[in-house]
Amino acid sequence: MVQEVDSNLAYGFPAFMDLSAYVGTGVVSANVGSFVSKGQKDPLIRKLAEEITRDANSTEEKYQKVLAFVSEQIEYSFEDYWYDSEITKRAHEVLFSGEADCSGKSTLMASMLEALNLPYCLLYFDKHMNIGVPGNFKAENAYHQDIAGTRYFMAETTVPGFIIGQSLLANHEILDKVLFYQIPSKGESVINPETNRKVPLLNIDNME
């Protein structure tokens, strides 16, 4: 337990993003990549990820199995609505609580993919986020984003039973526009895919 609450397991980037240039003056949001467990550094996450994907026959099946666990076994939390603020958790905090919003679910899935050494990116939308994964998926829906020559299919962590590349959402408009993407293993940068501009990041000290 002592090891699992060690914040050094996570990337620990600046914890906030300054979205003033995109949304409005003074708007700040959590930098979710900061909370993701670094590749294979979190023993609990690694053991869980390996167990869940043990019988997978392909990389695509590993992605789908990890998504199924996060979307079906972690209850969706409405804390953001109750407290009117973003509640961001590290991966093992999500596991211990058994619930999370889209950012916490994305943190958990990203950490599990890190443990499996599988590529991914964090995709930020307006008041929502999910995980983008590369692979040979059926492109039956339009939920994907091309980044630096790679197509990332959206893995929607908040919808139980979601099939990457195939499932359709009733509220599909939330996925219409990717505002930013982030690949924690390549650095702290949160990037606008249209302009390639980096979003300013803030530490807690900057918030005071």
Number of C-alpha atoms within 10 A of each C-alpha: 7 5 11 16 12 11 13 14 21 19 19 17 19 21 18 21 19 19 16 14 11 11 11 10 10 10 12 17 17 19 26 29 32 21 29 29 31 22 22 18 15 23 14 17 25 20 14 14 22 17 10 15 18 11 11 14 9 12 14 15 16 21 24 20 19 22 30 22 16 29 23 15 13 23 17 20 17 15 15 14 10 9 9 9 11 17 17 23 22 25 28 23 16 20 19 9 11 14 19 27 24 24 28 31 31 33 29 29 30 33 28 31 26 24 23 19 12 15 16 23 22 24 26 23 15 13 10 13 28 24 25 26 25 20 17 12 15 11 13 11 15 15 22 22 21 12 12 7 7 11 15 23 26 27 29 26 28 23 17 17 15 20 18 26 20 16 16 14 14 6 8 11 8 14 21 14 14 18 17 21 25 24 18 24 15 7 11 20 21 25 19 17 17 10 7 11 12 15 19 16 20 18 13 9 7 9 8 5
